[in-house]
Amino acid sequence: MSDIKSKYEYGLNDVPPAGHLLINSFQHVLLMFVAVGFPVIFSAQIDGSADFTASLVTFSMLASGIGSIIQSIGLPFIGSGYLCPNVCGPSYMSLSLQAAWIGGIPLMRGLIIIAGIIEMALAPIVQKLRKVFPTFIIGLVVAMVGISIIKMSVSSVFGVSYWGDAILSVDIFIGMFSLLIMVLANLWGKGFIKMYCLLLGIFAGWILAMILVPEYWLQFLAVKNKPIVAFPTIGLVFKSITFDFKLIIPVIVIAISGSLKTFGNLLAAQKISEPDLKEADFVPIRKGLLADGFSTALAGLIGGMAVDTSSSNVGLAGTTKVVSKWVGVVAGIIFIVLAFFPQLIAALTVIPEPILGAALIFAGCFMICTGFMEMFSEGWEPKKTFVVGIALFFGLSTAFLPGIYARAPHFITTFFTDPLPTTTILAVFLNQLFNLDHLWKKEKIK
């Protein structure tokens, strides 16, 4: 890469000084903690005990931390080598709940292991997809990675966790204040302030929240009641693994959907980390998918929830211009260590939701705009208009009109599940369909 220092604070293979490495890694850990809410929500849905919830969070954090290290460090046969941490994501939430209701945690673990194996099996295929992912579709996929977190981020800024939650003006003010600090620190700040804009926004918003809302201050004070160090309680539910092949079809569909999400995140990480590449390099993408599948299977094996690559962390790396893979490695190590410190976990999990939503919006902006710039970086033609337009119409409709797809025939609901995978599948299919005339012309010439 030419003149990397003019483009980044720390490039892909740079090792930042110890202080900057730790602070940058902790900044990513704060974003990763947003996903700790998924095991907590899952446990509440199945009426899990406090000990069960704590153990599930610990096991999930261990899988996320190990996966982040493998993904970022890039071993010879596994791991992309990009700053692309693993977290618990929403992709597998519905499947996990369905499995837990049918066969308990042992069945959930078994299905997560199968999903991870399916993703690992799909990894070698990605290198054969070079021709079906031209530049404009890669740009679309990268943009959709950012768009896919809109629902979660905006709901969080409004302080809404569940439908029916009250929306308070003070929560909106706190969220927008945090977002403003992050953006202004990034735009106008230099050096330390620009690099740590997310941290500054989070802590400024948190201080304001504790001043304006006494409940946030009381939640923070309650953290001292948690033990400083603790190991997970391995109850009976964590001592067995079962399988039910009647659920294999939804497992395959969700595993493919999760693979497409990771594919998009890895493409985005590559574009951000190595912008001088003329076309996508599918070797690290393949290794990254293999690492993500391995991490998912590992989560099921040790008793955690399924993990996935984090879109928001990739966006944060691009926004701060710190793309060093060693930040991902250290963030993974910190996440593993924190798994055994319940008091620190509790302190980070009481960060007000509007502030976390602001952090997601801040990171997502970069992903969306990076994707659009990539998409329009080459000449445009009418075919691309309809490929992108139709894919976006139906892809985004899965978020806007979920009720329609819930009532649709089964073969429709199989593919129309979420904006990112749906848009990707449709764009690839339509691009091939609308270019059949080129194939016919080539055949005539022959």
C-alpha positions in Angstrom: 0.0 0.0 0.0 1.4 3.4 -1.0 2.2 5.9 1.7 0.2 4.1 4.4 0.9 6.7 7.1 -1.0 9.3 5.1 -4.1 7.1 5.1 -4.0 5.5 8.6 -3.0 6.1 12.1 -2.0 2.5 12.3 -2.1 0.2 9.2 -3.0 -3.4 8.9 0.3 -4.9 10.1 1.5 -2.0 12.3 1.9 -2.7 16.0 0.8 0.4 17.9 2.7 1.5 21.0 1.5 -0.4 24.1 -0.6 2.5 25.4 -2.4 3.2 22.1 -2.8 -0.6 21.5 -4.6 -1.1 24.8 -6.8 2.0 24.5 -7.8 1.3 20.9 -8.5 -2.3 21.9 -10.7 -1.2 24.8 -12.6 1.1 22.5 -13.4 -2.0 20.3 -14.3 -4.0 23.5 -16.9 -1.3 24.4 -18.6 -1.9 21.1 -18.3 -5.7 21.5 -20.1 -5.4 24.8 -23.3 -4.2 23.0 -23.7 -7.9 22.0 -23.5 -9.2 25.6 -27.1 -8.2 25.8 -28.1 -11.1 23.5 -27.3 -13.9 26.0 -29.0 -11.9 28.7 -32.2 -11.5 26.5 -32.0 -15.2 25.6 -31.8 -16.2 29.2 -34.8 -14.0 30.1 -36.9 -15.6 27.3 -36.3 -19.1 28.7 -36.6 -18.0 32.4 -33.0 -18.8 33.1 -31.6 -18.4 36.6 -29.0 -15.7 37.6 -26.3 -18.4 37.7 -27.3 -19.7 34.3 -27.3 -16.2 32.8 -23.8 -15.5 34.2 -22.4 -18.8 32.9 -24.0 -18.2 29.4 -22.5 -14.7 29.2 -19.1 -16.1 30.3 -19.1 -18.9 27.8 -20.3 -16.6 25.0 -17.6 -14.0 25.8 -14.9 -16.8 25.8 -16.0 -17.9 22.3 -16.1 -14.3 21.1 -12.6 -13.5 22.4 -11.1 -16.7 21.0 -12.8 -16.1 17.6 -11.6 -12.5 17.5 -8.0 -13.6 18.1 -8.1 -16.3 15.4 -9.8 -14.0 12.9 -7.5 -11.0 13.5 -4.1 -12.7 13.8 -4.6 -14.7 10.5 -3.0 -18.1 11.0 -1.7 -20.0 7.9 -5.0 -21.8 7.2 -7.6 -19.9 9.2 -8.4 -16.3 10.0 -8.5 -13.3 7.6 -5.9 -11.3 9.3 -8.2 -8.2 9.4 -9.5 -6.3 12.4 -12.9 -8.0 12.4 -13.9 -9.2 15.9 -16.4 -11.8 16.8 -19.5 -11.1 19.0 -22.8 -12.7 19.8 -25.2 -11.5 17.0 -28.9 -11.6 16.3 -28.5 -14.0 13.3 -28.8 -17.1 15.4 -31.1 -15.8 18.1 -34.4 -17.2 16.7 -32.9 -20.6 16.0 -31.3 -20.7 19.5 -34.6 -19.9 21.2 -36.5 -22.4 19.1 -34.0 -25.1 19.9 -34.0 -24.2 23.6 -37.8 -24.4 23.8 -37.9 -27.8 22.0 -34.9 -29.6 23.6 -33.2 -27.2 26.0 -29.7 -25.9 26.0 -28.2 -29.2 24.9 -30.1 -29.0 21.6 -29.2 -25.4 21.2 -25.6 -26.3 21.5 -25.9 -29.1 19.0 -27.5 -27.0 16.4 -25.0 -24.2 16.9 -22.2 -26.7 16.3 -23.8 -27.9 13.1 -24.3 -24.3 11.9 -20.6 -23.7 12.4 -19.6 -26.8 10.5 -21.9 -25.7 7.6 -20.2 -22.3 7.5 -16.7 -24.0 7.5 -17.9 -26.2 4.6 -19.0 -23.2 2.6 -15.7 -21.4 3.1 -13.8 -23.1 0.2 -16.6 -22.2 -2.2 -16.1 -18.5 -1.8 -13.0 -18.5 -4.0 -15.1 -19.7 -6.9 -17.4 -16.7 -6.6 -15.1 -14.1 -8.0 -17.0 -13.7 -11.2 -20.4 -13.3 -9.5 -19.2 -10.5 -7.2 -18.2 -7.6 -9.5 -17.2 -4.3 -7.8 -20.6 -2.7 -7.7 -22.1 -5.7 -5.9 -19.2 -5.8 -3.4 -20.0 -2.1 -2.7 -23.7 -2.9 -2.3 -22.9 -5.7 0.2 -20.5 -3.4 2.2 -23.2 -0.8 2.4 -25.8 -3.3 3.5 -23.5 -4.4 6.3 -24.0 -0.9 7.8 -27.7 -0.7 6.9 -28.3 -4.0 8.7 -27.6 -2.4 12.1 -30.0 0.5 11.6 -32.9 -1.2 13.4 -30.8 -2.1 16.4 -28.9 1.2 16.6 -31.9 3.5 16.2 -34.0 1.5 18.7 -31.2 1.8 21.2 -30.8 5.6 20.8 -34.5 5.9 21.7 -33.9 3.6 24.7 -36.2 0.9 23.4 -35.3 -2.7 24.1 -38.7 -4.3 23.6 -41.8 -3.2 21.7 -44.0 -1.2 24.1 -41.1 0.3 26.1 -41.6 3.9 27.0 -39.6 6.5 25.0 -38.2 9.3 27.2 -37.0 12.6 25.8 -34.0 12.5 28.2 -32.8 9.2 26.6 -33.0 10.7 23.1 -31.1 13.8 24.3 -28.4 11.6 25.9 -28.0 9.5 22.8 -27.8 12.4 20.4 -25.4 14.2 22.7 -23.1 11.2 22.7 -23.3 10.9 18.9 -22.5 14.6 18.5 -19.4 14.3 20.7 -18.2 11.3 18.7 -18.7 13.0 15.4 -17.2 16.3 16.3 -14.2 14.7 18.0 -13.7 12.7 14.8 -14.1 15.6 12.4 -12.4 18.4 14.3 -10.1 16.5 16.7 -6.5 15.6 16.1 -4.3 12.9 17.4 -5.6 11.4 20.6 -9.0 13.1 20.4 -9.6 11.9 16.8 -8.4 8.4 17.5 -10.4 7.9 20.7 -13.6 9.7 19.5 -15.8 6.8 20.4 -14.5 6.5 24.0 -14.9 10.3 24.5 -18.5 10.2 23.3 -19.4 7.2 25.4 -17.9 8.5 28.6 -19.2 12.1 28.1 -22.7 10.7 27.4 -22.4 8.3 30.4 -21.5 11.2 32.8 -24.4 13.3 31.4 -26.8 10.3 31.8 -25.9 9.8 35.5 -26.4 13.5 36.1 -29.8 13.7 34.4 -31.2 10.3 35.2 -30.7 9.1 38.8 -31.6 5.5 37.8 -28.4 5.3 35.7 -26.4 6.4 38.7 -28.0 3.8 40.9 -27.4 1.1 38.3 -23.7 2.0 38.3 -23.5 1.9 42.2 -25.2 -1.5 42.2 -22.2 -2.9 40.4 -20.2 -3.1 43.6 -22.5 -5.9 44.8 -21.2 -8.2 42.1 -18.2 -10.5 42.8 -14.9 -9.2 41.5 -13.7 -12.6 40.2 -15.9 -15.6 39.4 -15.8 -18.8 37.3 -18.9 -20.0 35.4 -21.2 -22.5 37.1 -21.3 -25.6 34.9 -24.8 -27.0 35.6 -26.5 -30.0 34.1 -27.7 -28.1 31.1 -24.0 -27.4 30.1 -23.0 -31.0 30.4 -24.6 -32.5 27.4 -25.1 -31.9 23.7 -28.0 -33.3 21.5 -29.1 -33.0 17.9 -32.4 -33.0 16.2 -32.1 -33.4 12.4 -35.8 -32.3 12.0 -34.4 -28.8 12.4 -31.7 -29.2 9.8 -33.4 -27.1 7.1 -33.7 -23.9 9.3 -30.1 -24.5 10.5 -28.8 -24.6 6.9 -30.7 -21.5 6.0 -29.5 -19.5 9.0 -26.0 -20.8 8.6 -26.0 -19.6 5.0 -27.4 -16.2 6.1 -24.8 -15.9 8.8 -22.1 -16.8 6.3 -23.3 -14.0 3.9 -23.2 -11.5 6.8 -19.7 -12.5 7.6 -18.8 -12.4 3.9 -20.0 -8.8 3.8 -18.1 -7.9 6.9 -14.9 -9.4 5.6 -15.2 -7.6 2.3 -15.7 -4.4 4.1 -12.7 -5.1 6.4 -10.6 -5.8 3.3 -11.7 -2.7 1.5 -11.0 -0.5 4.6 -7.6 -2.2 5.4 -6.3 -2.6 1.8 -8.0 0.1 -0.3 -5.3 -0.2 -3.0 -6.5 -3.7 -4.0 -7.9 -3.5 -7.5 -10.3 -6.3 -6.9 -11.3 -8.5 -4.0 -8.8 -11.0 -2.7 -10.8 -14.1 -1.8 -8.1 -16.0 -0.1 -8.3 -14.1 3.2 -12.1 -14.0 2.8 -12.1 -17.8 2.7 -9.9 -18.1 5.7 -12.1 -15.6 7.5 -15.2 -17.6 6.8 -13.5 -20.7 8.1 -12.5 -18.9 11.3 -16.0 -17.6 11.8 -17.5 -21.1 11.3 -14.9 -22.5 13.7 -15.8 -19.9 16.3 -19.5 -20.6 16.0 -18.9 -24.3 16.4 -16.6 -23.6 19.4 -19.4 -21.5 21.0 -21.8 -24.4 20.9 -19.1 -26.8 22.1 -18.2 -24.8 25.3 -21.8 -23.7 26.0 -22.1 -20.2 24.7 -24.4 -18.6 22.1 -23.4 -18.5 18.5 -20.9 -15.8 17.5 -20.6 -13.8 14.4 -18.3 -11.1 13.0 -19.1 -7.5 14.1 -20.2 -4.9 11.5 -19.9 -2.1 13.9 -16.3 -2.9 14.9 -15.3 -2.9 11.2 -16.9 0.5 10.8 -15.1 1.8 13.9 -11.8 0.7 12.5 -12.4 2.6 9.3 -13.7 5.8 11.1 -10.7 6.0 13.4 -8.2 5.0 10.7 -6.8 2.3 13.1 -7.0 -0.9 11.2 -4.1 -2.8 12.8 -5.0 -6.5 13.2 -3.2 -6.5 16.6 -6.0 -4.3 18.0 -8.4 -7.2 17.2 -6.0 -9.7 18.9 -5.7 -7.6 22.1 -9.4 -6.9 22.1 -10.0 -10.6 22.0 -7.6 -11.2 24.9 -9.3 -8.4 26.9 -12.7 -10.0 26.2 -11.5 -13.4 27.5 -10.0 -11.9 30.7 -13.2 -9.8 31.4 -15.3 -13.0 31.1 -14.0 -13.9 34.6 -14.6 -10.5 36.2 -18.4 -10.1 36.8 -18.0 -6.7 38.4 -16.3 -5.2 35.3 -18.8 -7.0 33.0 -21.7 -5.5 35.1 -20.1 -2.0 34.9 -19.9 -2.1 31.2 -23.3 -3.6 30.7 -25.0 -0.7 32.6 -23.8 1.9 30.0 -27.1 3.5 29.0 -28.6 2.0 25.9 -29.0 5.4 24.0 -25.2 5.8 24.2 -24.5 2.3 22.8 -27.0 3.1 20.0 -25.1 6.3 19.2 -21.9 4.2 19.0 -23.5 1.9 16.5 -24.8 4.7 14.4 -21.3 6.4 14.4 -19.7 3.2 13.2 -22.4 2.3 10.7 -22.2 5.6 8.9 -18.7 4.8 7.6 -19.8 1.3 6.4 -22.7 2.7 4.4 -20.8 5.4 2.7 -17.8 3.3 2.0 -20.0 0.8 0.3 -21.8 3.4 -1.8 -18.4 4.9 -2.9 -17.2 1.5 -3.9 -20.5 0.8 -5.8 -20.2 4.0 -7.9 -16.5 3.8 -8.4 -16.9 2.4 -11.9 -19.0 3.3 -14.9 -22.7 2.9 -14.4 -25.3 1.4 -16.7 -29.0 0.7 -16.7 -28.5 -3.0 -15.8 -26.8 -2.0 -12.6 -29.7 0.3 -11.8 -32.2 -2.5 -11.8 -29.9 -5.0 -10.1 -29.2 -2.7 -7.2 -32.7 -1.1 -7.1 -34.7 -4.4 -7.1 -32.3 -6.0 -4.7 -32.6 -3.0 -2.3 -36.4 -2.9 -2.6 -37.0 -6.5 -1.6 -34.0 -6.7 0.8 -35.0 -3.6 2.8 -38.7 -4.8 2.8 -37.7 -7.7 5.0 -37.0 -5.1 7.7 -39.9 -2.7 6.9 -42.6 -5.4 6.4 -41.7 -8.5 8.4 -45.3 -9.4 8.8 -45.8 -9.9 5.1 -42.9 -12.4 4.9 -44.2 -14.2 8.0 -47.4 -15.0 6.1 -45.7 -15.8 2.8 -45.1 -19.3 1.4 -42.3 -21.3 3.0 -39.9 -21.1 0.0 -40.2 -17.3 0.2 -39.5 -17.0 3.9 -36.5 -19.3 3.4 -34.6 -16.6 1.4 -36.3 -13.4 2.5 -35.1 -13.3 6.1 -32.9 -10.2 6.6 -31.8 -7.1 4.5 -28.2 -8.2 4.1 -28.5 -11.8 2.9 -31.7 -11.1 0.9 -30.1 -8.1 -0.9 -26.9 -10.1 -1.6 -28.7 -13.1 -3.0 -31.0 -11.1 -5.2 -28.2 -8.8 -6.5 -26.1 -11.8 -7.5 -29.0 -13.6 -9.2 -30.3 -10.5 -11.0 -26.8 -9.6 -12.2 -26.4 -13.0 -13.8 -29.9 -12.9 -15.3 -29.6 -9.4 -16.8 -26.3 -10.3 -18.4 -27.5 -13.5 -20.2 -27.4 -11.4 -23.4 -23.6 -11.2 -23.1 -23.4 -15.0 -22.9 -25.6 -15.4 -26.0 -23.4 -12.9 -27.9 -20.3 -14.9 -26.9 -21.9 -18.1 -28.0 -22.8 -16.6 -31.4 -19.3 -15.3 -31.9 -18.0 -18.8 -31.3 
